[in-house]
Amino acid sequence: MEEQRTIADRERVDGVQEPVDVRQDRLLAEALRRVVRSTGALFAMVYRAGPDGTCLTVEAIGGTPPQIFTTPNCIPRDSPYASAAAWRTGRPVSSGLPLVTPGEEAPVSLIPHPYSVASVPLPLGKDCFGVLSAVWMPPRPSELPRLVERLTGAGEALTAGLARLGRFPAGAGTRTSPMIVPVLDPGPGVRPQAAGASTHRWGLPDLPGSSALSQMFQLHQLSAALNRASGTGNVVRTANEWITKSFGADTLVVTVAAAGRLRVVGHSGASGLVGGIHGAPLDRRIPASDVQRSGEPLFLPDRGTLLGSYSEDDVGDLRAMAVLPATGSGQVVGSLMLGFGTERDFGAEERTLLLMMAERLGGALEREQLSETEHALTGALQKKLLPRILPEWSEMATTARYLSPPSASGMGGDWYDVIPLPGRQVGLVVGDVEGHHADSAVIMGQLRSGLHAYATEGHDPAAVLARSNALLAELDTDLYATCCLVRIDLEFGVAEIALAGHPPPLLRGPDGCVVLPDAPPNLPLGVTHGHTYTTAEVPVLPGTLLMLYTNGIGCDPVADARALLESADGAQRCSLDGFADIVAAGTAGRSRPHADDTALLFALFEGSPLGPVQRVDRMSVPRHDIQGVRAARRFVRGYLTKRGLSRLTEDLEVIASEAVTNALIHADSEVEVRLREYPDRIHLEVRDTDAKPPIPTSVTDSDEANAVAEHGRGMGIVEYLSTTWGSSPNGRGKTVWADLAK
């Protein structure tokens, strides 16, 4: 066999001299196997001095999993470990526990029970390049002199072989990771499943390595599953699958500490015990509190041991228990309790495996706690950036829902708003700044405030988006935003829709039919500076429900929103909040590969008692086309003739021609003319891109004054002929409007 070959035999393979590094590693492996087999050690390791002489780094480890994975990778020179003491003193050191100097804390170790350790220095010439150490469990203090003697012999053989190779100079660099030397058949001194340990079987005990590798398989599967688990509930379910079941336990209780008390975050079985654990103060003497405070595991193998330490109320009818600290970031974040209905002893391998599993569980719990805390903080801040309450009108009811899935990370840029506008009008807004982080939320808050202000000033929807687009450019961000703005005239039921790369709203009419308005999509905000936004107008009958939403509603936002709206058609329409809850629940229940925040805004238009739905028409005049004034007059005449209002033609034609002429002269853009019929008046709008408002000037007897006032005379005529008139900014330009009573 390989173990029986001499060093001289191994130095040649097929007549070729092996590299020195390979021969060096063979010497280390042979020394470790010799120590484990001749002394019955649980595992052995070679530590090597680092280049700066301040620490020892593990060079090679020999033994059987899982204990070999508890070996410290680096030991400071002044630490209380036996290995460091042997290196400092140059003499063999042995102890039943890690050496602790008075006033120092004991070193942290995953080995949860007493053990014996021995270390011997490895001198090479005048220097000590490292140490050879071995660990025995259970402790063997009476045998330590004999064990140290054997360990010393193995160390001398190792240093003699290394001296022949001329390797391991003091202070030389160490390997990047230790060499693992499995010793699957360690000899008569130690067994994978030691005498007196649990009868729970891992693998095939008679097959070397089967038990150890079976346990490590469970640890690997647990680690992989915890990495995939999202949410504390899934973390606990993973622990139940890979810890409770693999150890044959009947009960699992996972706790964390919060505000000086225990909080049960999940359990399986033991429902009678959970009530006494959840909310218990940390200073109460129960198993979970004791482990949380001390960080030391509890292994209680039988009923007598249980009742000797705790009351029957604290342990129920369990016959055995293991309670382990769940650690993360160097501190105990919680505890893992396993309960058994039969007596259950724990061997050295099982204790170590449980500690390693609990450590991974603690890391996962800490990760989810941080995630939940961050989610709560961002959720609170998100709410501060959204309207606290929505205004109410007798003609329309509104409500909103903001959905943030648990899997979403960071802060979202979604928002909604309901804005009271001049003239009994309402602005409905939903939008979404790209990304899901703090920058998105900050930009969202600024954009929402700006858009709200522009709308309140009286700008029309297209102008509001144009100004918001400019605002986003001024914020000096690479983020863009989509937005849907709907302006509703409460008096006569007309909705003007302006989109900025956002899905259009849905309208469910009083007959239950869902309509998707044909509104221009336009570009998102922040994509192109100076983009001209266009809008669409649709009538809104009394009993119509409007639904505005953001992209997080589904993979196909329009189709998914429509399906949700149609599926909730049977809801009681007089309860808008109930209807919104149904749609929100349907949204949250949909399976989406990349869940995102979702803003939902609902508005139920109940109509106005003041008159019928208004009638609207529009036309446009090309830039600098003075002949367009004549076309505008014809447009006005035709509009009034169709409605039997020819008596208003003369005055309204003059008003329109003066307003259009003024716009064509001063605005370097296309001019849009809109006419809207109200029960008591005709409303005229002339839109251009000149932001400077017109100022009417009276006609005077002075030719000089008249020359200066040339461009103000038209507005003076508008003021004289109209019932009322005004000018509202609309982004880069303005809207001149006038009402003429019927």
VEXZA-605543 format. One line per 2 residues: number of its first residue (from 0); for each residue x negated, y, z negated of C-alpha. Coordinates in steps of 0.05 Angstrom, whole numbers, plus 5000, padded with zeros to 4 digits. Layout:
<pts>
NUM = X:Y:Z | ...
</pts>
This chain:
<pts>
0 = 5000:5000:5000 | 4981:5073:5009
2 = 4973:5082:4933 | 4922:5026:4930
4 = 4875:5054:4983 | 4810:5086:4958
6 = 4792:5158:4970 | 4737:5136:5018
8 = 4789:5097:5059 | 4834:5158:5062
10 = 4779:5204:5086 | 4782:5171:5154
12 = 4843:5158:5196 | 4830:5117:5258
14 = 4756:5135:5252 | 4769:5210:5251
16 = 4747:5251:5191 | 4808:5285:5158
18 = 4806:5360:5146 | 4782:5382:5078
20 = 4850:5412:5061 | 4884:5346:5074
22 = 4834:5308:5031 | 4843:5360:4976
24 = 4918:5350:4977 | 4909:5275:4973
26 = 4867:5284:4910 | 4922:5326:4879
28 = 4976:5276:4897 | 4936:5218:4870
30 = 4923:5254:4805 | 4997:5271:4795
32 = 5020:5200:4811 | 4967:5172:4763
34 = 4990:5217:4706 | 5065:5201:4715
36 = 5054:5126:4721 | 5001:5117:4667
38 = 5032:5163:4615 | 5107:5156:4629
40 = 5112:5231:4640 | 5176:5260:4666
42 = 5135:5302:4714 | 5066:5332:4721
44 = 5038:5393:4755 | 4974:5428:4774
46 = 4970:5503:4762 | 4917:5545:4796
48 = 4889:5612:4775 | 4911:5670:4818
50 = 4862:5716:4853 | 4868:5771:4801
52 = 4864:5723:4741 | 4929:5748:4710
54 = 4973:5688:4724 | 4976:5615:4741
56 = 5013:5593:4804 | 5038:5522:4813
58 = 4998:5485:4866 | 5030:5416:4864
60 = 5086:5380:4826 | 5095:5306:4819
62 = 5156:5270:4792 | 5229:5257:4805
64 = 5285:5307:4818 | 5319:5344:4788
66 = 5270:5360:4732 | 5213:5378:4779
68 = 5255:5437:4803 | 5254:5467:4733
70 = 5179:5480:4737 | 5161:5554:4731
72 = 5129:5577:4795 | 5085:5629:4762
74 = 5061:5632:4689 | 5030:5697:4663
76 = 4962:5688:4630 | 4987:5713:4563
78 = 5051:5673:4562 | 5065:5622:4506
80 = 5067:5563:4554 | 5018:5506:4539
82 = 4989:5512:4609 | 4971:5585:4598
84 = 4941:5569:4530 | 4897:5514:4558
86 = 4872:5561:4613 | 4857:5617:4564
88 = 4821:5573:4513 | 4789:5523:4560
90 = 4812:5467:4513 | 4868:5414:4516
92 = 4933:5439:4487 | 4994:5398:4467
94 = 5060:5413:4433 | 5130:5385:4422
96 = 5159:5451:4449 | 5132:5510:4489
98 = 5082:5548:4447 | 5109:5612:4417
100 = 5066:5664:4385 | 5100:5700:4326
102 = 5140:5759:4351 | 5145:5731:4421
104 = 5207:5703:4454 | 5209:5631:4476
106 = 5200:5623:4551 | 5263:5611:4591
108 = 5270:5540:4616 | 5324:5499:4649
110 = 5305:5438:4607 | 5360:5441:4554
112 = 5329:5398:4500 | 5263:5387:4463
114 = 5205:5358:4501 | 5131:5345:4492
116 = 5080:5379:4537 | 5005:5372:4544
118 = 4956:5413:4587 | 4882:5404:4601
120 = 4837:5454:4635 | 4805:5437:4702
122 = 4734:5465:4701 | 4696:5470:4766
124 = 4625:5492:4755 | 4624:5552:4708
126 = 4697:5570:4722 | 4764:5542:4702
128 = 4804:5543:4767 | 4868:5516:4736
130 = 4903:5466:4691 | 4935:5397:4695
132 = 5000:5392:4654 | 5051:5338:4640
134 = 5120:5337:4607 | 5152:5280:4567
136 = 5225:5275:4548 | 5247:5258:4496
138 = 5189:5286:4455 | 5132:5238:4438
140 = 5092:5277:4385 | 5061:5215:4353
142 = 5034:5192:4420 | 5007:5260:4442
144 = 4933:5246:4424 | 4933:5184:4468
146 = 4972:5220:4523 | 4923:5279:4521
148 = 4865:5230:4527 | 4896:5198:4590
150 = 4913:5267:4618 | 4841:5289:4606
152 = 4815:5229:4643 | 4860:5244:4703
154 = 4837:5316:4702 | 4763:5296:4702
156 = 4774:5249:4760 | 4809:5305:4798
158 = 4755:5357:4786 | 4701:5307:4805
160 = 4735:5293:4871 | 4746:5367:4884
162 = 4673:5381:4868 | 4652:5333:4922
164 = 4695:5370:4971 | 4670:5438:4948
166 = 4740:5464:4940 | 4781:5507:4891
168 = 4732:5564:4876 | 4756:5607:4818
170 = 4802:5664:4838 | 4814:5636:4908
172 = 4882:5645:4940 | 4937:5595:4928
174 = 4984:5561:4977 | 5048:5597:4995
176 = 5092:5542:4965 | 5076:5483:4919
178 = 5065:5414:4946 | 5119:5366:4920
180 = 5095:5295:4906 | 5155:5249:4895
182 = 5142:5193:4846 | 5204:5151:4857
184 = 5180:5091:4816 | 5147:5126:4756
186 = 5132:5063:4717 | 5157:5031:4652
188 = 5152:5095:4611 | 5210:5132:4644
190 = 5271:5114:4684 | 5317:5156:4727
192 = 5374:5136:4680 | 5342:5130:4612
194 = 5366:5082:4559 | 5424:5110:4518
196 = 5445:5156:4573 | 5514:5158:4604
198 = 5538:5097:4642 | 5561:5145:4697
200 = 5524:5119:4758 | 5487:5162:4808
202 = 5467:5123:4869 | 5436:5054:4858
204 = 5394:5057:4795 | 5350:4997:4815
206 = 5330:5032:4881 | 5274:5082:4868
208 = 5297:5153:4883 | 5369:5136:4896
210 = 5395:5165:4830 | 5354:5229:4835
212 = 5371:5242:4908 | 5445:5229:4895
214 = 5445:5282:4842 | 5407:5332:4885
216 = 5457:5320:4941 | 5512:5344:4895
218 = 5471:5406:4877 | 5458:5422:4950
220 = 5532:5414:4968 | 5553:5457:4910
222 = 5504:5512:4930 | 5527:5512:5002
224 = 5601:5512:4982 | 5591:5570:4933
226 = 5557:5610:4987 | 5619:5602:5030
228 = 5669:5615:4974 | 5702:5683:4975
230 = 5740:5706:4913 | 5735:5682:4841
232 = 5792:5632:4852 | 5755:5598:4909
234 = 5691:5596:4868 | 5726:5560:4811
236 = 5759:5511:4860 | 5690:5497:4889
238 = 5663:5483:4819 | 5720:5436:4806
240 = 5706:5398:4871 | 5631:5390:4863
242 = 5620:5391:4787 | 5682:5365:4753
244 = 5695:5308:4801 | 5622:5288:4810
246 = 5613:5281:4734 | 5679:5246:4724
248 = 5705:5301:4677 | 5778:5309:4660
250 = 5776:5384:4644 | 5744:5446:4672
252 = 5747:5515:4642 | 5707:5574:4670
254 = 5702:5638:4630 | 5669:5706:4637
256 = 5658:5760:4584 | 5695:5826:4590
258 = 5701:5881:4538 | 5677:5837:4482
260 = 5726:5781:4497 | 5729:5717:4537
262 = 5769:5716:4601 | 5788:5650:4633
264 = 5780:5659:4708 | 5800:5588:4726
266 = 5812:5520:4698 | 5833:5449:4715
268 = 5870:5411:4662 | 5864:5430:4588
270 = 5923:5477:4593 | 5932:5471:4517
272 = 5861:5497:4506 | 5863:5555:4554
274 = 5911:5595:4512 | 5862:5594:4453
276 = 5802:5611:4497 | 5831:5667:4539
278 = 5824:5734:4503 | 5784:5704:4445
280 = 5732:5753:4417 | 5660:5735:4430
282 = 5645:5730:4356 | 5697:5675:4346
284 = 5665:5607:4334 | 5691:5566:4393
286 = 5647:5529:4443 | 5654:5580:4500
288 = 5638:5639:4454 | 5579:5604:4423
290 = 5548:5590:4490 | 5564:5660:4516
292 = 5528:5692:4457 | 5468:5645:4451
294 = 5457:5625:4523 | 5443:5554:4497
296 = 5481:5494:4525 | 5523:5448:4482
298 = 5525:5373:4494 | 5576:5340:4448
300 = 5577:5266:4467 | 5632:5238:4421
302 = 5693:5257:4380 | 5656:5257:4315
304 = 5605:5307:4340 | 5661:5351:4368
306 = 5700:5353:4303 | 5636:5362:4263
308 = 5624:5427:4298 | 5693:5454:4316
310 = 5764:5448:4294 | 5814:5403:4328
312 = 5851:5464:4354 | 5788:5486:4391
314 = 5774:5419:4425 | 5843:5388:4432
316 = 5843:5314:4445 | 5777:5313:4483
318 = 5728:5259:4465 | 5665:5292:4493
320 = 5646:5360:4520 | 5590:5397:4556
322 = 5590:5473:4554 | 5538:5508:4596
324 = 5517:5581:4604 | 5531:5609:4673
326 = 5474:5656:4685 | 5462:5710:4736
328 = 5410:5765:4743 | 5375:5741:4680
330 = 5436:5744:4635 | 5495:5701:4615
332 = 5556:5722:4655 | 5602:5666:4633
334 = 5608:5593:4613 | 5626:5527:4645
336 = 5662:5477:4601 | 5671:5404:4621
338 = 5715:5360:4579 | 5720:5284:4578
340 = 5774:5237:4555 | 5722:5185:4535
342 = 5655:5188:4499 | 5601:5213:4546
344 = 5526:5215:4533 | 5483:5257:4579
346 = 5415:5234:4603 | 5357:5281:4615
348 = 5371:5283:4690 | 5445:5299:4681
350 = 5431:5354:4631 | 5382:5387:4677
352 = 5429:5379:4737 | 5486:5410:4698
354 = 5443:5470:4678 | 5422:5480:4751
356 = 5495:5475:4774 | 5517:5524:4720
358 = 5463:5573:4742 | 5489:5572:4814
360 = 5560:5580:4789 | 5538:5640:4748
362 = 5507:5673:4809 | 5571:5663:4848
364 = 5614:5690:4791 | 5570:5751:4784
366 = 5574:5763:4859 | 5649:5760:4858
368 = 5654:5804:4796 | 5612:5857:4830
370 = 5654:5850:4893 | 5719:5856:4854
372 = 5694:5917:4816 | 5671:5950:4880
374 = 5738:5934:4912 | 5775:5964:4854
376 = 5733:6028:4855 | 5739:6037:4930
378 = 5813:6022:4926 | 5822:6076:4873
380 = 5782:6126:4914 | 5820:6106:4977
382 = 5886:6123:4942 | 5859:6191:4922
384 = 5847:6207:4995 | 5918:6189:5015
386 = 5982:6228:4999 | 6005:6220:4928
388 = 6078:6226:4947 | 6115:6234:5012
390 = 6163:6292:5022 | 6237:6280:5031
392 = 6289:6309:5079 | 6364:6298:5083
394 = 6357:6280:5157 | 6300:6230:5149
396 = 6272:6182:5098 | 6199:6161:5098
398 = 6156:6109:5063 | 6087:6081:5073
400 = 6045:6020:5056 | 5969:6014:5052
402 = 5942:5943:5055 | 5870:5926:5038
404 = 5854:5851:5042 | 5809:5821:4988
406 = 5759:5799:5041 | 5749:5870:5065
408 = 5684:5901:5043 | 5671:5973:5029
410 = 5719:6031:5041 | 5765:6037:5100
412 = 5778:6097:5144 | 5853:6086:5153
414 = 5901:6140:5131 | 5973:6163:5137
416 = 6007:6229:5125 | 6075:6262:5129
418 = 6071:6337:5141 | 6127:6388:5134
420 = 6125:6434:5195 | 6157:6501:5210
422 = 6227:6501:5240 | 6255:6439:5206
424 = 6203:6394:5239 | 6162:6337:5210
426 = 6094:6310:5229 | 6082:6235:5221
428 = 6009:6214:5224 | 5969:6150:5221
430 = 5895:6145:5238 | 5833:6103:5231
432 = 5760:6124:5227 | 5716:6068:5253
434 = 5677:6026:5204 | 5691:6001:5134
436 = 5643:6037:5088 | 5637:6101:5047
438 = 5620:6144:5108 | 5686:6123:5140
440 = 5726:6143:5079 | 5689:6210:5072
442 = 5701:6228:5145 | 5773:6204:5139
444 = 5785:6251:5081 | 5757:6310:5118
446 = 5793:6293:5183 | 5859:6283:5148
448 = 5854:6350:5112 | 5836:6386:5176
450 = 5891:6353:5217 | 5942:6369:5162
452 = 5921:6442:5162 | 5924:6449:5238
454 = 5993:6419:5240 | 6018:6462:5183
456 = 5994:6524:5219 | 6044:6509:5274
458 = 6000:6479:5328 | 6035:6429:5373
460 = 6013:6356:5371 | 5966:6361:5431
462 = 5933:6422:5401 | 5926:6389:5333
464 = 5889:6331:5363 | 5845:6378:5405
466 = 5825:6417:5343 | 5814:6353:5303
468 = 5770:6328:5358 | 5728:6391:5352
470 = 5727:6384:5276 | 5699:6313:5281
472 = 5644:6339:5327 | 5626:6393:5275
474 = 5621:6340:5220 | 5558:6315:5255
476 = 5575:6241:5253 | 5569:6184:5302
478 = 5636:6157:5280 | 5699:6164:5322
480 = 5771:6160:5301 | 5838:6141:5331
482 = 5902:6175:5313 | 5977:6176:5326
484 = 6014:6241:5312 | 6089:6245:5321
486 = 6126:6311:5313 | 6200:6302:5300
488 = 6252:6357:5306 | 6300:6340:5249
490 = 6354:6385:5275 | 6362:6355:5343
492 = 6325:6289:5342 | 6268:6294:5391
494 = 6200:6262:5378 | 6136:6289:5412
496 = 6082:6235:5411 | 6008:6251:5415
498 = 5957:6194:5416 | 5882:6194:5409
500 = 5863:6123:5431 | 5913:6096:5381
502 = 5969:6045:5390 | 6036:6081:5403
504 = 6091:6081:5350 | 6149:6034:5356
506 = 6222:6057:5354 | 6277:6011:5333
508 = 6343:6041:5356 | 6409:6038:5320
510 = 6427:5978:5365 | 6367:5939:5340
512 = 6327:5944:5404 | 6253:5959:5396
514 = 6224:6009:5445 | 6151:6023:5460
516 = 6146:6096:5483 | 6106:6109:5546
518 = 6057:6159:5516 | 5989:6177:5545
520 = 5935:6140:5506 | 5882:6196:5512
522 = 5812:6188:5484 | 5795:6175:5410
524 = 5773:6234:5369 | 5699:6246:5371
526 = 5685:6213:5439 | 5686:6273:5486
528 = 5681:6346:5465 | 5736:6390:5495
530 = 5781:6333:5517 | 5852:6356:5535
532 = 5905:6316:5500 | 5973:6304:5531
534 = 6038:6283:5498 | 6105:6251:5512
536 = 6174:6267:5486 | 6229:6217:5471
538 = 6298:6226:5442 | 6311:6197:5374
540 = 6382:6177:5359 | 6410:6176:5289
542 = 6395:6109:5257 | 6328:6102:5293
544 = 6269:6073:5254 | 6199:6095:5273
546 = 6140:6052:5254 | 6069:6079:5258
548 = 6010:6031:5243 | 5935:6021:5249
550 = 5895:5967:5283 | 5888:5924:5221
552 = 5959:5898:5231 | 5933:5843:5277
554 = 5888:5822:5334 | 5938:5851:5384
556 = 5964:5911:5344 | 6022:5930:5390
558 = 6048:5858:5399 | 6039:5840:5326
560 = 6073:5904:5302 | 6131:5892:5349
562 = 6138:5820:5326 | 6139:5843:5253
564 = 6189:5897:5267 | 6236:5851:5305
566 = 6230:5795:5253 | 6252:5844:5198
568 = 6312:5868:5238 | 6361:5834:5191
570 = 6336:5874:5130 | 6384:5922:5098
572 = 6372:5987:5137 | 6396:6032:5082
574 = 6337:6008:5040 | 6275:6032:5076
576 = 6229:6011:5019 | 6256:5940:5022
578 = 6246:5939:5097 | 6175:5964:5089
580 = 6160:5910:5038 | 6183:5856:5086
582 = 6138:5882:5142 | 6079:5892:5095
584 = 6087:5821:5069 | 6088:5795:5140
586 = 6025:5835:5156 | 5988:5808:5095
588 = 6009:5737:5111 | 5981:5737:5181
590 = 5915:5700:5192 | 5864:5746:5224
592 = 5790:5729:5237 | 5767:5798:5215
594 = 5816:5826:5164 | 5816:5901:5160
596 = 5854:5955:5123 | 5923:5971:5150
598 = 5964:6035:5143 | 6039:6030:5156
600 = 6085:6090:5160 | 6160:6084:5168
602 = 6210:6140:5182 | 6285:6129:5187
604 = 6319:6185:5225 | 6389:6192:5199
606 = 6409:6250:5244 | 6430:6321:5234
608 = 6501:6348:5226 | 6481:6412:5262
610 = 6488:6390:5334 | 6474:6339:5390
612 = 6406:6316:5414 | 6369:6370:5451
614 = 6355:6367:5525 | 6285:6381:5550
616 = 6251:6393:5617 | 6181:6416:5638
618 = 6137:6437:5695 | 6065:6458:5705
620 = 6031:6514:5744 | 5960:6502:5772
622 = 5904:6546:5746 | 5901:6616:5778
624 = 5961:6600:5822 | 5999:6666:5821
626 = 6050:6636:5869 | 6067:6590:5811
628 = 6105:6647:5779 | 6157:6641:5834
630 = 6161:6565:5822 | 6172:6579:5748
632 = 6230:6625:5763 | 6261:6571:5807
634 = 6251:6519:5752 | 6287:6563:5702
636 = 6344:6578:5750 | 6354:6504:5767
638 = 6352:6484:5693 | 6406:6534:5673
640 = 6450:6519:5733 | 6453:6446:5716
642 = 6477:6463:5646 | 6528:6515:5667
644 = 6488:6572:5637 | 6477:6615:5699
646 = 6495:6678:5661 | 6428:6672:5625
648 = 6388:6664:5689 | 6367:6736:5700
650 = 6339:6749:5631 | 6306:6681:5623
652 = 6274:6686:5692 | 6242:6752:5673
654 = 6218:6725:5606 | 6188:6663:5639
656 = 6155:6702:5696 | 6123:6752:5647
658 = 6097:6697:5601 | 6070:6655:5658
660 = 6038:6715:5692 | 6004:6735:5627
662 = 5978:6663:5618 | 5952:6657:5689
664 = 5915:6723:5685 | 5882:6711:5617
666 = 5877:6636:5612 | 5829:6597:5656
668 = 5872:6534:5655 | 5935:6501:5678
670 = 5999:6530:5649 | 6055:6487:5624
672 = 6127:6511:5621 | 6179:6476:5577
674 = 6253:6489:5569 | 6294:6460:5513
676 = 6369:6467:5502 | 6396:6476:5432
678 = 6470:6484:5414 | 6462:6559:5405
680 = 6402:6578:5447 | 6353:6562:5502
682 = 6281:6552:5479 | 6224:6569:5527
684 = 6151:6549:5516 | 6092:6571:5559
686 = 6027:6537:5541 | 5956:6556:5562
688 = 5885:6550:5536 | 5871:6622:5516
690 = 5867:6623:5440 | 5876:6699:5437
692 = 5949:6715:5418 | 5986:6764:5463
694 = 6003:6832:5432 | 6062:6869:5461
696 = 6049:6943:5476 | 6103:6995:5485
698 = 6107:7031:5552 | 6086:7104:5543
700 = 6089:7168:5584 | 6013:7171:5587
702 = 5983:7141:5651 | 5918:7130:5613
704 = 5953:7094:5557 | 5994:7054:5606
706 = 5931:7032:5642 | 5901:7008:5578
708 = 5966:6973:5559 | 5973:6939:5627
710 = 5969:6869:5600 | 6013:6883:5540
712 = 6073:6907:5579 | 6096:6837:5598
714 = 6099:6815:5525 | 6137:6879:5509
716 = 6189:6858:5560 | 6192:6788:5530
718 = 6203:6819:5462 | 6258:6864:5487
720 = 6297:6811:5526 | 6291:6751:5479
722 = 6331:6738:5416 | 6266:6719:5382
724 = 6197:6701:5405 | 6129:6682:5379
726 = 6061:6652:5393 | 6030:6590:5363
728 = 5958:6566:5371 | 5950:6499:5405
730 = 5877:6478:5402 | 5836:6516:5453
732 = 5897:6557:5472 | 5966:6578:5450
734 = 6039:6570:5462 | 6083:6630:5475
736 = 6155:6614:5460 | 6220:6652:5464
738 = 6293:6638:5446 | 6351:6666:5485
740 = 6419:6660:5453 | 6475:6629:5494
</pts>
